[in-house]
Amino acid sequence: MNIAAGRVVSGASTIPMQLARMTEPKKRTLWSKSIEAFRALQLKLHHSNNELLEIYLNMLPYGGNIVGVGAASHF
């Protein structure tokens, strides 16, 4: 929840945060968001930005059963 907006606002997640969410999907609670933040920090400490981008592009769903930019490029 964005206090300034007075409502739930989504977006502006970093790539490590999005990776954490994709690898461990959970309900959207404050507790799960804190776990995602911790996982994102772990990812950031163990991988370079280029590695994180590559992992993200290879895990990103493109609709239907298509997962990853490699699979998406075939369609």
PDB file of N, H, CA, C and O in Angstrom:
ATOM      1  N   MET A   1       0.845  -1.169   0.000  1.00  0.00           N
ATOM      2  CA  MET A   1       0.000   0.000   0.000  1.00  0.00           C
ATOM      3  C   MET A   1       0.891   1.232   0.000  1.00  0.00           C
ATOM      4  O   MET A   1       1.868   1.315   0.744  1.00  0.00           O
ATOM      5  N   ASN A   2       0.542   2.160  -0.826  1.00  0.00           N
ATOM      6  H   ASN A   2      -0.251   2.092  -1.431  1.00  0.00           H
ATOM      7  CA  ASN A   2       1.255   3.424  -0.887  1.00  0.00           C
ATOM      8  C   ASN A   2       0.523   4.416   0.009  1.00  0.00           C
ATOM      9  O   ASN A   2      -0.608   4.807  -0.279  1.00  0.00           O
ATOM     10  N   ILE A   3       1.160   4.811   1.070  1.00  0.00           N
ATOM     11  H   ILE A   3       2.078   4.493   1.304  1.00  0.00           H
ATOM     12  CA  ILE A   3       0.521   5.699   2.047  1.00  0.00           C
ATOM     13  C   ILE A   3       0.159   7.039   1.401  1.00  0.00           C
ATOM     14  O   ILE A   3      -0.918   7.579   1.654  1.00  0.00           O
ATOM     15  N   ALA A   4       1.044   7.567   0.581  1.00  0.00           N
ATOM     16  H   ALA A   4       1.919   7.129   0.376  1.00  0.00           H
ATOM     17  CA  ALA A   4       0.782   8.867  -0.044  1.00  0.00           C
ATOM     18  C   ALA A   4      -0.423   8.795  -0.979  1.00  0.00           C
ATOM     19  O   ALA A   4      -1.226   9.726  -1.042  1.00  0.00           O
ATOM     20  N   ALA A   5      -0.543   7.683  -1.703  1.00  0.00           N
ATOM     21  H   ALA A   5       0.109   6.927  -1.652  1.00  0.00           H
ATOM     22  CA  ALA A   5      -1.668   7.532  -2.632  1.00  0.00           C
ATOM     23  C   ALA A   5      -2.939   7.114  -1.902  1.00  0.00           C
ATOM     24  O   ALA A   5      -4.045   7.333  -2.396  1.00  0.00           O
ATOM     25  N   GLY A   6      -2.777   6.509  -0.723  1.00  0.00           N
ATOM     26  H   GLY A   6      -1.878   6.331  -0.322  1.00  0.00           H
ATOM     27  CA  GLY A   6      -3.926   6.058   0.039  1.00  0.00           C
ATOM     28  C   GLY A   6      -4.578   4.810  -0.526  1.00  0.00           C
ATOM     29  O   GLY A   6      -5.730   4.512  -0.212  1.00  0.00           O
ATOM     30  N   ARG A   7      -3.860   4.089  -1.347  1.00  0.00           N
ATOM     31  H   ARG A   7      -2.924   4.331  -1.602  1.00  0.00           H
ATOM     32  CA  ARG A   7      -4.388   2.869  -1.962  1.00  0.00           C
ATOM     33  C   ARG A   7      -3.240   1.951  -2.329  1.00  0.00           C
ATOM     34  O   ARG A   7      -2.070   2.326  -2.247  1.00  0.00           O
ATOM     35  N   VAL A   8      -3.595   0.743  -2.735  1.00  0.00           N
ATOM     36  H   VAL A   8      -4.545   0.438  -2.802  1.00  0.00           H
ATOM     37  CA  VAL A   8      -2.576  -0.210  -3.173  1.00  0.00           C
ATOM     38  C   VAL A   8      -2.111   0.208  -4.557  1.00  0.00           C
ATOM     39  O   VAL A   8      -2.918   0.382  -5.470  1.00  0.00           O
ATOM     40  N   VAL A   9      -0.815   0.366  -4.702  1.00  0.00           N
ATOM     41  H   VAL A   9      -0.159   0.225  -3.961  1.00  0.00           H
ATOM     42  CA  VAL A   9      -0.221   0.769  -5.973  1.00  0.00           C
ATOM     43  C   VAL A   9       0.790  -0.302  -6.362  1.00  0.00           C
ATOM     44  O   VAL A   9       1.605  -0.720  -5.540  1.00  0.00           O
ATOM     45  N   SER A  10       0.738  -0.739  -7.599  1.00  0.00           N
ATOM     46  H   SER A  10       0.076  -0.399  -8.267  1.00  0.00           H
ATOM     47  CA  SER A  10       1.679  -1.771  -8.032  1.00  0.00           C
ATOM     48  C   SER A  10       2.640  -1.187  -9.055  1.00  0.00           C
ATOM     49  O   SER A  10       2.436  -0.094  -9.584  1.00  0.00           O
ATOM     50  N   GLY A  11       3.693  -1.953  -9.316  1.00  0.00           N
ATOM     51  H   GLY A  11       3.858  -2.841  -8.886  1.00  0.00           H
ATOM     52  CA  GLY A  11       4.669  -1.524 -10.297  1.00  0.00           C
ATOM     53  C   GLY A  11       5.961  -1.097  -9.637  1.00  0.00           C
ATOM     54  O   GLY A  11       6.067  -1.070  -8.411  1.00  0.00           O
ATOM     55  N   ALA A  12       6.927  -0.769 -10.447  1.00  0.00           N
ATOM     56  H   ALA A  12       6.841  -0.791 -11.443  1.00  0.00           H
ATOM     57  CA  ALA A  12       8.228  -0.268 -10.020  1.00  0.00           C
ATOM     58  C   ALA A  12       9.041  -1.291  -9.240  1.00  0.00           C
ATOM     59  O   ALA A  12       9.938  -0.913  -8.486  1.00  0.00           O
ATOM     60  N   SER A  13       8.748  -2.577  -9.405  1.00  0.00           N
ATOM     61  H   SER A  13       8.020  -2.884 -10.017  1.00  0.00           H
ATOM     62  CA  SER A  13       9.577  -3.610  -8.787  1.00  0.00           C
ATOM     63  C   SER A  13      10.862  -3.755  -9.580  1.00  0.00           C
ATOM     64  O   SER A  13      10.863  -3.658 -10.808  1.00  0.00           O
ATOM     65  N   THR A  14      11.948  -3.986  -8.875  1.00  0.00           N
ATOM     66  H   THR A  14      11.947  -4.065  -7.878  1.00  0.00           H
ATOM     67  CA  THR A  14      13.214  -4.210  -9.553  1.00  0.00           C
ATOM     68  C   THR A  14      13.212  -5.609 -10.159  1.00  0.00           C
ATOM     69  O   THR A  14      12.379  -6.441  -9.800  1.00  0.00           O
ATOM     70  N   ILE A  15      14.123  -5.865 -11.059  1.00  0.00           N
ATOM     71  H   ILE A  15      14.800  -5.189 -11.351  1.00  0.00           H
ATOM     72  CA  ILE A  15      14.217  -7.196 -11.665  1.00  0.00           C
ATOM     73  C   ILE A  15      14.496  -8.260 -10.607  1.00  0.00           C
ATOM     74  O   ILE A  15      13.866  -9.316 -10.655  1.00  0.00           O
ATOM     75  N   PRO A  16      15.404  -8.041  -9.656  1.00  0.00           N
ATOM     76  CA  PRO A  16      15.578  -9.057  -8.612  1.00  0.00           C
ATOM     77  C   PRO A  16      14.292  -9.320  -7.815  1.00  0.00           C
ATOM     78  O   PRO A  16      14.024 -10.460  -7.436  1.00  0.00           O
ATOM     79  N   MET A  17      13.496  -8.272  -7.561  1.00  0.00           N
ATOM     80  H   MET A  17      13.713  -7.346  -7.869  1.00  0.00           H
ATOM     81  CA  MET A  17      12.219  -8.455  -6.856  1.00  0.00           C
ATOM     82  C   MET A  17      11.263  -9.291  -7.698  1.00  0.00           C
ATOM     83  O   MET A  17      10.578 -10.170  -7.176  1.00  0.00           O
ATOM     84  N   GLN A  18      11.217  -9.023  -8.987  1.00  0.00           N
ATOM     85  H   GLN A  18      11.773  -8.309  -9.411  1.00  0.00           H
ATOM     86  CA  GLN A  18      10.329  -9.782  -9.865  1.00  0.00           C
ATOM     87  C   GLN A  18      10.777 -11.236  -9.964  1.00  0.00           C
ATOM     88  O   GLN A  18       9.946 -12.143  -9.998  1.00  0.00           O
ATOM     89  N   LEU A  19      12.088 -11.459 -10.010  1.00  0.00           N
ATOM     90  H   LEU A  19      12.764 -10.722  -9.982  1.00  0.00           H
ATOM     91  CA  LEU A  19      12.603 -12.831 -10.016  1.00  0.00           C
ATOM     92  C   LEU A  19      12.220 -13.568  -8.743  1.00  0.00           C
ATOM     93  O   LEU A  19      11.807 -14.726  -8.788  1.00  0.00           O
ATOM     94  N   ALA A  20      12.358 -12.895  -7.614  1.00  0.00           N
ATOM     95  H   ALA A  20      12.694 -11.954  -7.578  1.00  0.00           H
ATOM     96  CA  ALA A  20      11.993 -13.502  -6.333  1.00  0.00           C
ATOM     97  C   ALA A  20      10.517 -13.878  -6.332  1.00  0.00           C
ATOM     98  O   ALA A  20      10.150 -14.941  -5.832  1.00  0.00           O
ATOM     99  N   ARG A  21       9.674 -13.025  -6.881  1.00  0.00           N
ATOM    100  H   ARG A  21       9.972 -12.161  -7.287  1.00  0.00           H
ATOM    101  CA  ARG A  21       8.241 -13.286  -6.935  1.00  0.00           C
ATOM    102  C   ARG A  21       7.934 -14.447  -7.881  1.00  0.00           C
ATOM    103  O   ARG A  21       7.073 -15.274  -7.582  1.00  0.00           O
ATOM    104  N   MET A  22       8.634 -14.516  -9.024  1.00  0.00           N
ATOM    105  H   MET A  22       9.334 -13.844  -9.267  1.00  0.00           H
ATOM    106  CA  MET A  22       8.379 -15.591  -9.987  1.00  0.00           C
ATOM    107  C   MET A  22       8.833 -16.948  -9.471  1.00  0.00           C
ATOM    108  O   MET A  22       8.186 -17.959  -9.745  1.00  0.00           O
ATOM    109  N   THR A  23       9.932 -16.986  -8.731  1.00  0.00           N
ATOM    110  H   THR A  23      10.458 -16.165  -8.508  1.00  0.00           H
ATOM    111  CA  THR A  23      10.464 -18.268  -8.263  1.00  0.00           C
ATOM    112  C   THR A  23       9.726 -18.797  -7.043  1.00  0.00           C
ATOM    113  O   THR A  23       9.666 -20.008  -6.831  1.00  0.00           O
ATOM    114  N   GLU A  24       9.163 -17.896  -6.236  1.00  0.00           N
ATOM    115  H   GLU A  24       9.212 -16.912  -6.409  1.00  0.00           H
ATOM    116  CA  GLU A  24       8.416 -18.302  -5.039  1.00  0.00           C
ATOM    117  C   GLU A  24       7.110 -17.530  -4.963  1.00  0.00           C
ATOM    118  O   GLU A  24       6.981 -16.626  -4.137  1.00  0.00           O
ATOM    119  N   PRO A  25       6.131 -17.865  -5.811  1.00  0.00           N
ATOM    120  CA  PRO A  25       4.871 -17.108  -5.772  1.00  0.00           C
ATOM    121  C   PRO A  25       4.156 -17.284  -4.434  1.00  0.00           C
ATOM    122  O   PRO A  25       4.035 -18.397  -3.922  1.00  0.00           O
ATOM    123  N   LYS A  26       3.694 -16.190  -3.889  1.00  0.00           N
ATOM    124  H   LYS A  26       3.793 -15.286  -4.305  1.00  0.00           H
ATOM    125  CA  LYS A  26       2.986 -16.184  -2.609  1.00  0.00           C
ATOM    126  C   LYS A  26       1.858 -15.162  -2.688  1.00  0.00           C
ATOM    127  O   LYS A  26       1.787 -14.368  -3.625  1.00  0.00           O
ATOM    128  N   LYS A  27       0.975 -15.195  -1.687  1.00  0.00           N
ATOM    129  H   LYS A  27       1.033 -15.841  -0.925  1.00  0.00           H
ATOM    130  CA  LYS A  27      -0.046 -14.158  -1.590  1.00  0.00           C
ATOM    131  C   LYS A  27       0.634 -12.815  -1.372  1.00  0.00           C
ATOM    132  O   LYS A  27       1.735 -12.747  -0.825  1.00  0.00           O
ATOM    133  N   ARG A  28      -0.024 -11.757  -1.802  1.00  0.00           N
ATOM    134  H   ARG A  28      -0.918 -11.812  -2.246  1.00  0.00           H
ATOM    135  CA  ARG A  28       0.547 -10.407  -1.693  1.00  0.00           C
ATOM    136  C   ARG A  28       0.268  -9.839  -0.300  1.00  0.00           C
ATOM    137  O   ARG A  28      -0.724  -9.145  -0.083  1.00  0.00           O
ATOM    138  N   THR A  29       1.158 -10.148   0.627  1.00  0.00           N
ATOM    139  H   THR A  29       1.965 -10.712   0.450  1.00  0.00           H
ATOM    140  CA  THR A  29       1.063  -9.626   1.985  1.00  0.00           C
ATOM    141  C   THR A  29       2.349  -8.898   2.328  1.00  0.00           C
ATOM    142  O   THR A  29       3.343  -9.000   1.609  1.00  0.00           O
ATOM    143  N   LEU A  30       2.323  -8.171   3.421  1.00  0.00           N
ATOM    144  H   LEU A  30       1.515  -8.089   4.005  1.00  0.00           H
ATOM    145  CA  LEU A  30       3.527  -7.477   3.869  1.00  0.00           C
ATOM    146  C   LEU A  30       4.637  -8.480   4.183  1.00  0.00           C
ATOM    147  O   LEU A  30       5.804  -8.237   3.876  1.00  0.00           O
ATOM    148  N   TRP A  31       4.269  -9.607   4.796  1.00  0.00           N
ATOM    149  H   TRP A  31       3.321  -9.804   5.045  1.00  0.00           H
ATOM    150  CA  TRP A  31       5.247 -10.643   5.125  1.00  0.00           C
ATOM    151  C   TRP A  31       5.889 -11.215   3.860  1.00  0.00           C
ATOM    152  O   TRP A  31       7.110 -11.349   3.789  1.00  0.00           O
ATOM    153  N   SER A  32       5.062 -11.554   2.855  1.00  0.00           N
ATOM    154  H   SER A  32       4.070 -11.445   2.912  1.00  0.00           H
ATOM    155  CA  SER A  32       5.623 -12.126   1.624  1.00  0.00           C
ATOM    156  C   SER A  32       6.470 -11.096   0.888  1.00  0.00           C
ATOM    157  O   SER A  32       7.473 -11.451   0.269  1.00  0.00           O
ATOM    158  N   LYS A  33       6.078  -9.824   0.947  1.00  0.00           N
ATOM    159  H   LYS A  33       5.264  -9.535   1.450  1.00  0.00           H
ATOM    160  CA  LYS A  33       6.875  -8.770   0.309  1.00  0.00           C
ATOM    161  C   LYS A  33       8.245  -8.653   0.982  1.00  0.00           C
ATOM    162  O   LYS A  33       9.249  -8.414   0.309  1.00  0.00           O
ATOM    163  N   SER A  34       8.288  -8.820   2.303  1.00  0.00           N
ATOM    164  H   SER A  34       7.474  -9.014   2.849  1.00  0.00           H
ATOM    165  CA  SER A  34       9.572  -8.750   2.999  1.00  0.00           C
ATOM    166  C   SER A  34      10.445  -9.948   2.642  1.00  0.00           C
ATOM    167  O   SER A  34      11.663  -9.809   2.527  1.00  0.00           O
ATOM    168  N   ILE A  35       9.846 -11.116   2.466  1.00  0.00           N
ATOM    169  H   ILE A  35       8.857 -11.229   2.560  1.00  0.00           H
ATOM    170  CA  ILE A  35      10.598 -12.298   2.026  1.00  0.00           C
ATOM    171  C   ILE A  35      11.141 -12.063   0.620  1.00  0.00           C
ATOM    172  O   ILE A  35      12.298 -12.377   0.340  1.00  0.00           O
ATOM    173  N   GLU A  36      10.307 -11.510  -0.271  1.00  0.00           N
ATOM    174  H   GLU A  36       9.367 -11.255  -0.044  1.00  0.00           H
ATOM    175  CA  GLU A  36      10.752 -11.198  -1.632  1.00  0.00           C
ATOM    176  C   GLU A  36      11.928 -10.220  -1.607  1.00  0.00           C
ATOM    177  O   GLU A  36      12.879 -10.371  -2.374  1.00  0.00           O
ATOM    178  N   ALA A  37      11.865  -9.235  -0.741  1.00  0.00           N
ATOM    179  H   ALA A  37      11.093  -9.112  -0.118  1.00  0.00           H
ATOM    180  CA  ALA A  37      12.947  -8.251  -0.641  1.00  0.00           C
ATOM    181  C   ALA A  37      14.241  -8.926  -0.192  1.00  0.00           C
ATOM    182  O   ALA A  37      15.317  -8.623  -0.707  1.00  0.00           O
ATOM    183  N   PHE A  38      14.132  -9.839   0.765  1.00  0.00           N
ATOM    184  H   PHE A  38      13.258 -10.086   1.184  1.00  0.00           H
ATOM    185  CA  PHE A  38      15.309 -10.575   1.234  1.00  0.00           C
ATOM    186  C   PHE A  38      15.881 -11.443   0.115  1.00  0.00           C
ATOM    187  O   PHE A  38      17.094 -11.469  -0.094  1.00  0.00           O
ATOM    188  N   ARG A  39      15.008 -12.154  -0.604  1.00  0.00           N
ATOM    189  H   ARG A  39      14.022 -12.133  -0.433  1.00  0.00           H
ATOM    190  CA  ARG A  39      15.459 -12.989  -1.723  1.00  0.00           C
ATOM    191  C   ARG A  39      16.094 -12.133  -2.815  1.00  0.00           C
ATOM    192  O   ARG A  39      17.096 -12.529  -3.409  1.00  0.00           O
ATOM    193  N   ALA A  40      15.522 -10.974  -3.080  1.00  0.00           N
ATOM    194  H   ALA A  40      14.708 -10.652  -2.597  1.00  0.00           H
ATOM    195  CA  ALA A  40      16.073 -10.070  -4.088  1.00  0.00           C
ATOM    196  C   ALA A  40      17.470  -9.617  -3.692  1.00  0.00           C
ATOM    197  O   ALA A  40      18.361  -9.532  -4.538  1.00  0.00           O
ATOM    198  N   LEU A  41      17.664  -9.329  -2.422  1.00  0.00           N
ATOM    199  H   LEU A  41      16.941  -9.398  -1.734  1.00  0.00           H
ATOM    200  CA  LEU A  41      18.986  -8.945  -1.934  1.00  0.00           C
ATOM    201  C   LEU A  41      19.979 -10.090  -2.115  1.00  0.00           C
ATOM    202  O   LEU A  41      21.120  -9.865  -2.519  1.00  0.00           O
ATOM    203  N   GLN A  42      19.549 -11.312  -1.819  1.00  0.00           N
ATOM    204  H   GLN A  42      18.623 -11.494  -1.491  1.00  0.00           H
ATOM    205  CA  GLN A  42      20.421 -12.474  -2.023  1.00  0.00           C
ATOM    206  C   GLN A  42      20.804 -12.611  -3.489  1.00  0.00           C
ATOM    207  O   GLN A  42      21.967 -12.851  -3.813  1.00  0.00           O
ATOM    208  N   LEU A  43      19.819 -12.456  -4.379  1.00  0.00           N
ATOM    209  H   LEU A  43      18.875 -12.261  -4.116  1.00  0.00           H
ATOM    210  CA  LEU A  43      20.095 -12.547  -5.813  1.00  0.00           C
ATOM    211  C   LEU A  43      21.090 -11.479  -6.232  1.00  0.00           C
ATOM    212  O   LEU A  43      22.022 -11.749  -6.989  1.00  0.00           O
ATOM    213  N   LYS A  44      20.889 -10.269  -5.740  1.00  0.00           N
ATOM    214  H   LYS A  44      20.132 -10.049  -5.125  1.00  0.00           H
ATOM    215  CA  LYS A  44      21.751  -9.135  -6.094  1.00  0.00           C
ATOM    216  C   LYS A  44      23.188  -9.356  -5.618  1.00  0.00           C
ATOM    217  O   LYS A  44      24.137  -8.949  -6.288  1.00  0.00           O
ATOM    218  N   LEU A  45      23.342  -9.997  -4.467  1.00  0.00           N
ATOM    219  H   LEU A  45      22.571 -10.328  -3.923  1.00  0.00           H
ATOM    220  CA  LEU A  45      24.680 -10.247  -3.929  1.00  0.00           C
ATOM    221  C   LEU A  45      25.419 -11.366  -4.664  1.00  0.00           C
ATOM    222  O   LEU A  45      26.650 -11.400  -4.667  1.00  0.00           O
ATOM    223  N   HIS A  46      24.671 -12.282  -5.287  1.00  0.00           N
ATOM    224  H   HIS A  46      23.672 -12.255  -5.285  1.00  0.00           H
ATOM    225  CA  HIS A  46      25.290 -13.452  -5.903  1.00  0.00           C
ATOM    226  C   HIS A  46      25.374 -13.398  -7.432  1.00  0.00           C
ATOM    227  O   HIS A  46      26.045 -14.229  -8.045  1.00  0.00           O
ATOM    228  N   HIS A  47      24.698 -12.428  -8.047  1.00  0.00           N
ATOM    229  H   HIS A  47      24.153 -11.753  -7.550  1.00  0.00           H
ATOM    230  CA  HIS A  47      24.671 -12.355  -9.515  1.00  0.00           C
ATOM    231  C   HIS A  47      24.908 -10.931  -9.981  1.00  0.00           C
ATOM    232  O   HIS A  47      24.563  -9.972  -9.292  1.00  0.00           O
ATOM    233  N   SER A  48      25.498 -10.806 -11.154  1.00  0.00           N
ATOM    234  H   SER A  48      25.779 -11.586 -11.715  1.00  0.00           H
ATOM    235  CA  SER A  48      25.683  -9.478 -11.754  1.00  0.00           C
ATOM    236  C   SER A  48      24.353  -9.012 -12.358  1.00  0.00           C
ATOM    237  O   SER A  48      23.422  -9.804 -12.507  1.00  0.00           O
ATOM    238  N   ASN A  49      24.274  -7.750 -12.697  1.00  0.00           N
ATOM    239  H   ASN A  49      25.031  -7.107 -12.577  1.00  0.00           H
ATOM    240  CA  ASN A  49      23.068  -7.217 -13.339  1.00  0.00           C
ATOM    241  C   ASN A  49      22.788  -7.929 -14.651  1.00  0.00           C
ATOM    242  O   ASN A  49      21.633  -8.222 -14.962  1.00  0.00           O
ATOM    243  N   ASN A  50      23.836  -8.213 -15.428  1.00  0.00           N
ATOM    244  H   ASN A  50      24.774  -7.975 -15.175  1.00  0.00           H
ATOM    245  CA  ASN A  50      23.653  -8.919 -16.695  1.00  0.00           C
ATOM    246  C   ASN A  50      23.117 -10.330 -16.477  1.00  0.00           C
ATOM    247  O   ASN A  50      22.247 -10.783 -17.221  1.00  0.00           O
ATOM    248  N   GLU A  51      23.628 -11.025 -15.466  1.00  0.00           N
ATOM    249  H   GLU A  51      24.335 -10.657 -14.862  1.00  0.00           H
ATOM    250  CA  GLU A  51      23.134 -12.367 -15.152  1.00  0.00           C
ATOM    251  C   GLU A  51      21.674 -12.318 -14.719  1.00  0.00           C
ATOM    252  O   GLU A  51      20.875 -13.163 -15.125  1.00  0.00           O
ATOM    253  N   LEU A  52      21.325 -11.338 -13.902  1.00  0.00           N
ATOM    254  H   LEU A  52      21.973 -10.651 -13.573  1.00  0.00           H
ATOM    255  CA  LEU A  52      19.936 -11.209 -13.444  1.00  0.00           C
ATOM    256  C   LEU A  52      18.997 -10.928 -14.611  1.00  0.00           C
ATOM    257  O   LEU A  52      17.894 -11.472 -14.668  1.00  0.00           O
ATOM    258  N   LEU A  53      19.426 -10.088 -15.530  1.00  0.00           N
ATOM    259  H   LEU A  53      20.322  -9.646 -15.483  1.00  0.00           H
ATOM    260  CA  LEU A  53      18.606  -9.800 -16.699  1.00  0.00           C
ATOM    261  C   LEU A  53      18.420 -11.050 -17.553  1.00  0.00           C
ATOM    262  O   LEU A  53      17.319 -11.315 -18.035  1.00  0.00           O
ATOM    263  N   GLU A  54      19.487 -11.816 -17.740  1.00  0.00           N
ATOM    264  H   GLU A  54      20.381 -11.600 -17.349  1.00  0.00           H
ATOM    265  CA  GLU A  54      19.401 -13.058 -18.518  1.00  0.00           C
ATOM    266  C   GLU A  54      18.443 -14.055 -17.851  1.00  0.00           C
ATOM    267  O   GLU A  54      17.608 -14.659 -18.524  1.00  0.00           O
ATOM    268  N   ILE A  55      18.565 -14.220 -16.554  1.00  0.00           N
ATOM    269  H   ILE A  55      19.244 -13.729 -16.008  1.00  0.00           H
ATOM    270  CA  ILE A  55      17.675 -15.126 -15.813  1.00  0.00           C
ATOM    271  C   ILE A  55      16.227 -14.657 -15.960  1.00  0.00           C
ATOM    272  O   ILE A  55      15.330 -15.461 -16.211  1.00  0.00           O
ATOM    273  N   TYR A  56      16.010 -13.362 -15.802  1.00  0.00           N
ATOM    274  H   TYR A  56      16.739 -12.709 -15.598  1.00  0.00           H
ATOM    275  CA  TYR A  56      14.665 -12.791 -15.901  1.00  0.00           C
ATOM    276  C   TYR A  56      14.055 -13.048 -17.280  1.00  0.00           C
ATOM    277  O   TYR A  56      12.914 -13.499 -17.383  1.00  0.00           O
ATOM    278  N   LEU A  57      14.810 -12.763 -18.326  1.00  0.00           N
ATOM    279  H   LEU A  57      15.736 -12.397 -18.242  1.00  0.00           H
ATOM    280  CA  LEU A  57      14.295 -12.961 -19.683  1.00  0.00           C
ATOM    281  C   LEU A  57      14.012 -14.425 -19.980  1.00  0.00           C
ATOM    282  O   LEU A  57      13.111 -14.737 -20.758  1.00  0.00           O
ATOM    283  N   ASN A  58      14.771 -15.325 -19.369  1.00  0.00           N
ATOM    284  H   ASN A  58      15.503 -15.072 -18.736  1.00  0.00           H
ATOM    285  CA  ASN A  58      14.552 -16.755 -19.585  1.00  0.00           C
ATOM    286  C   ASN A  58      13.421 -17.330 -18.740  1.00  0.00           C
ATOM    287  O   ASN A  58      12.969 -18.444 -19.001  1.00  0.00           O
ATOM    288  N   MET A  59      12.958 -16.600 -17.741  1.00  0.00           N
ATOM    289  H   MET A  59      13.326 -15.694 -17.529  1.00  0.00           H
ATOM    290  CA  MET A  59      11.859 -17.069 -16.891  1.00  0.00           C
ATOM    291  C   MET A  59      10.539 -16.354 -17.190  1.00  0.00           C
ATOM    292  O   MET A  59       9.481 -16.815 -16.762  1.00  0.00           O
ATOM    293  N   LEU A  60      10.588 -15.256 -17.905  1.00  0.00           N
ATOM    294  H   LEU A  60      11.447 -14.882 -18.253  1.00  0.00           H
ATOM    295  CA  LEU A  60       9.421 -14.425 -18.133  1.00  0.00           C
ATOM    296  C   LEU A  60       8.369 -15.156 -18.959  1.00  0.00           C
ATOM    297  O   LEU A  60       8.681 -15.668 -20.034  1.00  0.00           O
ATOM    298  N   PRO A  61       7.122 -15.215 -18.474  1.00  0.00           N
ATOM    299  CA  PRO A  61       6.060 -15.852 -19.263  1.00  0.00           C
ATOM    300  C   PRO A  61       5.599 -14.921 -20.392  1.00  0.00           C
ATOM    301  O   PRO A  61       5.420 -13.721 -20.183  1.00  0.00           O
ATOM    302  N   TYR A  62       5.412 -15.481 -21.569  1.00  0.00           N
ATOM    303  H   TYR A  62       5.557 -16.456 -21.738  1.00  0.00           H
ATOM    304  CA  TYR A  62       4.985 -14.705 -22.728  1.00  0.00           C
ATOM    305  C   TYR A  62       3.597 -15.102 -23.208  1.00  0.00           C
ATOM    306  O   TYR A  62       3.219 -14.795 -24.338  1.00  0.00           O
ATOM    307  N   GLY A  63       2.843 -15.778 -22.364  1.00  0.00           N
ATOM    308  H   GLY A  63       3.151 -16.028 -21.445  1.00  0.00           H
ATOM    309  CA  GLY A  63       1.483 -16.183 -22.714  1.00  0.00           C
ATOM    310  C   GLY A  63       1.404 -17.643 -23.082  1.00  0.00           C
ATOM    311  O   GLY A  63       2.323 -18.199 -23.683  1.00  0.00           O
ATOM    312  N   GLY A  64       0.296 -18.260 -22.717  1.00  0.00           N
ATOM    313  H   GLY A  64      -0.451 -17.808 -22.229  1.00  0.00           H
ATOM    314  CA  GLY A  64       0.129 -19.686 -22.985  1.00  0.00           C
ATOM    315  C   GLY A  64       1.192 -20.480 -22.268  1.00  0.00           C
ATOM    316  O   GLY A  64       1.457 -20.250 -21.088  1.00  0.00           O
ATOM    317  N   ASN A  65       1.799 -21.405 -22.965  1.00  0.00           N
ATOM    318  H   ASN A  65       1.584 -21.591 -23.924  1.00  0.00           H
ATOM    319  CA  ASN A  65       2.867 -22.235 -22.404  1.00  0.00           C
ATOM    320  C   ASN A  65       4.244 -21.717 -22.773  1.00  0.00           C
ATOM    321  O   ASN A  65       5.239 -22.419 -22.591  1.00  0.00           O
ATOM    322  N   ILE A  66       4.315 -20.512 -23.283  1.00  0.00           N
ATOM    323  H   ILE A  66       3.507 -19.942 -23.431  1.00  0.00           H
ATOM    324  CA  ILE A  66       5.582 -19.950 -23.742  1.00  0.00           C
ATOM    325  C   ILE A  66       6.274 -19.245 -22.578  1.00  0.00           C
ATOM    326  O   ILE A  66       5.770 -18.259 -22.040  1.00  0.00           O
ATOM    327  N   VAL A  67       7.434 -19.769 -22.202  1.00  0.00           N
ATOM    328  H   VAL A  67       7.844 -20.570 -22.639  1.00  0.00           H
ATOM    329  CA  VAL A  67       8.215 -19.196 -21.101  1.00  0.00           C
ATOM    330  C   VAL A  67       9.622 -18.931 -21.601  1.00  0.00           C
ATOM    331  O   VAL A  67      10.278 -19.825 -22.135  1.00  0.00           O
ATOM    332  N   GLY A  68      10.079 -17.716 -21.429  1.00  0.00           N
ATOM    333  H   GLY A  68       9.546 -16.990 -20.994  1.00  0.00           H
ATOM    334  CA  GLY A  68      11.435 -17.356 -21.808  1.00  0.00           C
ATOM    335  C   GLY A  68      11.496 -16.729 -23.191  1.00  0.00           C
ATOM    336  O   GLY A  68      10.697 -17.044 -24.073  1.00  0.00           O
ATOM    337  N   VAL A  69      12.447 -15.849 -23.355  1.00  0.00           N
ATOM    338  H   VAL A  69      13.096 -15.594 -22.638  1.00  0.00           H
ATOM    339  CA  VAL A  69      12.589 -15.114 -24.608  1.00  0.00           C
ATOM    340  C   VAL A  69      12.992 -16.050 -25.755  1.00  0.00           C
ATOM    341  O   VAL A  69      12.626 -15.807 -26.905  1.00  0.00           O
ATOM    342  N   GLY A  70      13.736 -17.107 -25.453  1.00  0.00           N
ATOM    343  H   GLY A  70      14.033 -17.304 -24.518  1.00  0.00           H
ATOM    344  CA  GLY A  70      14.123 -18.062 -26.498  1.00  0.00           C
ATOM    345  C   GLY A  70      12.919 -18.753 -27.096  1.00  0.00           C
ATOM    346  O   GLY A  70      12.805 -18.866 -28.316  1.00  0.00           O
ATOM    347  N   ALA A  71      12.012 -19.219 -26.240  1.00  0.00           N
ATOM    348  H   ALA A  71      12.104 -19.127 -25.248  1.00  0.00           H
ATOM    349  CA  ALA A  71      10.791 -19.874 -26.718  1.00  0.00           C
ATOM    350  C   ALA A  71       9.900 -18.871 -27.444  1.00  0.00           C
ATOM    351  O   ALA A  71       9.300 -19.201 -28.467  1.00  0.00           O
ATOM    352  N   ALA A  72       9.812 -17.657 -26.926  1.00  0.00           N
ATOM    353  H   ALA A  72      10.299 -17.389 -26.095  1.00  0.00           H
ATOM    354  CA  ALA A  72       8.974 -16.639 -27.533  1.00  0.00           C
ATOM    355  C   ALA A  72       9.474 -16.266 -28.927  1.00  0.00           C
ATOM    356  O   ALA A  72       8.675 -15.941 -29.805  1.00  0.00           O
ATOM    357  N   SER A  73      10.775 -16.311 -29.131  1.00  0.00           N
ATOM    358  H   SER A  73      11.424 -16.575 -28.418  1.00  0.00           H
ATOM    359  CA  SER A  73      11.334 -15.938 -30.439  1.00  0.00           C
ATOM    360  C   SER A  73      10.969 -16.938 -31.539  1.00  0.00           C
ATOM    361  O   SER A  73      11.028 -16.611 -32.724  1.00  0.00           O
ATOM    362  N   HIS A  74      10.593 -18.153 -31.145  1.00  0.00           N
ATOM    363  H   HIS A  74      10.545 -18.419 -30.182  1.00  0.00           H
ATOM    364  CA  HIS A  74      10.201 -19.172 -32.123  1.00  0.00           C
ATOM    365  C   HIS A  74       8.770 -18.958 -32.607  1.00  0.00           C
ATOM    366  O   HIS A  74       8.372 -19.480 -33.649  1.00  0.00           O
ATOM    367  N   PHE A  75       8.008 -18.192 -31.848  1.00  0.00           N
ATOM    368  H   PHE A  75       8.331 -17.769 -31.002  1.00  0.00           H
ATOM    369  CA  PHE A  75       6.611 -17.971 -32.197  1.00  0.00           C
ATOM    370  C   PHE A  75       6.437 -16.563 -32.613  1.00  0.00           C
ATOM    371  O   PHE A  75       5.328 -16.152 -32.953  1.00  0.00           O
TER     372      PHE A  75
END
